[in-house]
Amino acid sequence: MAENVILVGKKPVMNYVLATLTQLNEGASEVTVKARGRAISRAVDVVEIVRKRFIPELKLKGIKIDTEELEAEGGKKVNVSTIEITVSK
């Protein structure tokens, strides 16, 4: 996994905001925030908090949405939505 990728999960939003800010302040020209399923709204919150509160000049470089097919219990196929939001200074 690349260093400038933040994988959003179940932790509080501010943990991911801090990770994103750390990447940007340590010289990364762009950071990608990735999430899937129910964490998608948390990923959007992370990017918006960074843009609105901390780095207003942050540019939204791209948003990629997709669907992954995962295998659940019993071999059943389940579709899970994913999002990748790329921001740059």
C-alpha positions as CSV (number, residue, x, y, z in Angstrom):
1,M,0.0,0.0,0.0
2,A,1.4,3.4,-0.9
3,E,2.3,5.8,1.9
4,N,0.0,8.5,0.7
5,V,-3.2,6.4,1.0
6,I,-5.5,6.6,4.1
7,L,-7.9,3.7,4.5
8,V,-11.0,4.8,6.4
9,G,-12.6,2.3,8.7
10,K,-14.5,2.4,12.0
11,K,-12.2,4.7,14.0
12,P,-13.3,8.3,14.9
13,V,-13.2,10.8,12.0
14,M,-10.5,12.9,13.6
15,N,-8.1,10.0,13.6
16,Y,-8.2,10.0,9.8
17,V,-8.2,13.8,9.6
18,L,-4.9,13.7,11.6
19,A,-3.4,11.0,9.4
20,T,-4.3,13.0,6.2
21,L,-2.9,16.3,7.7
22,T,0.3,14.4,8.7
23,Q,0.8,13.1,5.2
24,L,0.3,16.5,3.6
25,N,2.6,18.3,6.2
26,E,5.4,15.7,5.7
27,G,5.6,16.7,2.0
28,A,3.2,14.4,0.2
29,S,1.9,16.4,-2.8
30,E,-1.3,14.4,-2.9
31,V,-3.2,12.0,-0.6
32,T,-5.9,9.5,-1.4
33,V,-8.6,8.7,1.1
34,K,-10.2,5.3,0.5
35,A,-13.3,3.7,2.0
36,R,-15.9,1.1,1.3
37,G,-19.4,0.3,2.5
38,R,-20.6,2.2,5.5
39,A,-17.3,4.0,5.9
40,I,-17.8,6.0,2.7
41,S,-19.6,8.9,4.5
42,R,-16.8,9.0,7.0
43,A,-14.3,9.3,4.2
44,V,-16.2,12.3,2.7
45,D,-16.3,13.8,6.2
46,V,-12.5,13.5,6.5
47,V,-11.9,15.3,3.3
48,E,-14.4,18.0,4.0
49,I,-13.0,18.7,7.5
50,V,-9.4,18.9,6.2
51,R,-10.6,21.3,3.4
52,K,-12.9,23.5,5.5
53,R,-11.0,23.7,8.8
54,F,-7.3,23.1,8.2
55,I,-6.2,23.6,4.6
56,P,-8.6,25.8,2.7
57,E,-6.4,25.9,-0.4
58,L,-6.5,22.1,-0.7
59,K,-7.6,21.0,-4.2
60,L,-10.0,18.1,-4.9
61,K,-8.1,16.2,-7.6
62,G,-10.5,13.4,-8.2
63,I,-13.2,11.1,-7.0
64,K,-13.5,7.5,-8.1
65,I,-16.4,5.3,-7.2
66,D,-16.7,1.6,-7.8
67,T,-18.3,-1.6,-6.7
68,E,-16.4,-4.6,-5.4
69,E,-17.8,-8.1,-5.3
70,L,-16.9,-9.8,-2.1
71,E,-17.6,-13.4,-0.9
72,A,-19.6,-13.5,2.3
73,E,-20.3,-16.4,4.6
74,G,-21.4,-19.5,2.8
75,G,-19.8,-18.5,-0.5
76,K,-22.5,-15.9,-1.2
77,K,-21.5,-12.9,-3.4
78,V,-22.1,-9.4,-2.0
79,N,-21.6,-6.1,-3.7
80,V,-19.8,-3.4,-1.7
81,S,-19.5,0.2,-2.9
82,T,-16.0,1.9,-2.7
83,I,-14.8,5.4,-3.0
84,E,-11.3,7.0,-3.5
85,I,-11.0,10.7,-3.0
86,T,-7.7,12.3,-4.1
87,V,-6.7,15.7,-2.8
88,S,-3.6,17.8,-3.5
89,K,-1.9,20.9,-2.2
